[in-house]
Amino acid sequence: MSFLKKLFGGGGGGKAAEAKEEATEYKGYNIRPAPFSDGGQYKTAGFIEKTIDGVEKSYRFVRVDSHASRDAAAEFSVLKGKQIIDEQGDRIFDTN
């Protein structure tokens, strides 16, 4: 169960309390890296945000990639966010 809490942000405030990164604009989307510490490494994670028809949409992604530093994880998270946007576009916000 603790794995799921880590993955989806439930539980303790340690990971949630980590500093928020600056957003990067890409093709009308904002990519906000949100790497988190896991076993001495940092996981690739972030949010893709976009306003559609006046409604702010947000998609959280977490990948298995690990990095030695928070900065490296944040940089890779932006690259991964761009890849997700290129492959899926607005479909990432579909709930079906």
N, C-alpha and C positions, 0 to 999 in steps of 0.2 A: 504494500500500500504506500510506503514512503516514496518509492520510485515514482508512482503516479503523482503524488503531491509535489515532488521536485519538478516533474515534467510540466505540470499544469499550474504551478505557482501556489499551491495550497500550503498551509502550515506556516512554520516559523517565518519571522520577518527578515532574517538575514539576507536572503537572496533578493527579496523584494525591495529591501532598503538600499541596495547598491545604486550608485549614481546613474541617472539617465543620460544617455548619449544624445548628441545633436542629431537631428533628422537630416537626411540627404534627399533632395528632390530628384526624382527620376521619372520621366515620361508622365508627369502629372500626379505621381504618387509620392508619398513621403515614406522613406525607409528609416526606421529608428532602431538601431542595434540595441540589444538587451542581453548581452552575454551574461552567464551566471557561473559561479564557481561550483565545481563538482569534483571532489577527490583531488584537489590540488591543480586541476586544469580548468579551463574556461570553455563552456559549450557555445556553439554557434546558435544564436537565437535573436529574434527581433520582432518588430511589428511593421506591417505595411499598412499605410493609412491613405484614404482618399475620400473626398467629399463627392457623393453621387446624389443628384437631385436634392441637394440641400441637406443630406444626411451624412454625417461623418461615419465612415466604415473603417473597421480595423481588423486585421488578420494577424494572428500570432503564429510564428513559425519557430520550431526548435529542431535542430539537426544533431546528429551524433558526432559531428566533427569536434575534436578537442584541440585546444591551443594552450601554449605555455603562459601567455600573457593575456590580460583583458583587452589591451589595444589590438593585438593580433586577431582575437576573436571578434571584436567589434568591426574591424576592417573586413574580415571574411564574411561577417553577417550582412554587410552592405552588398557585397558581391553576390551572396546567395539570394538576397532580396531582389536584386536586379534580375537574376536568373528566373526566379519565380514569376516576376512580373512579365518577363519576355515569353515565358512558356504558357502562363495561364491568364494574364490580364485580369479583368474584372471578375472572372469566374471564381477567384479565390474568396469572394464575398458571398457566393451562393451558399445557401444553407441546405440545399437539397442533396 
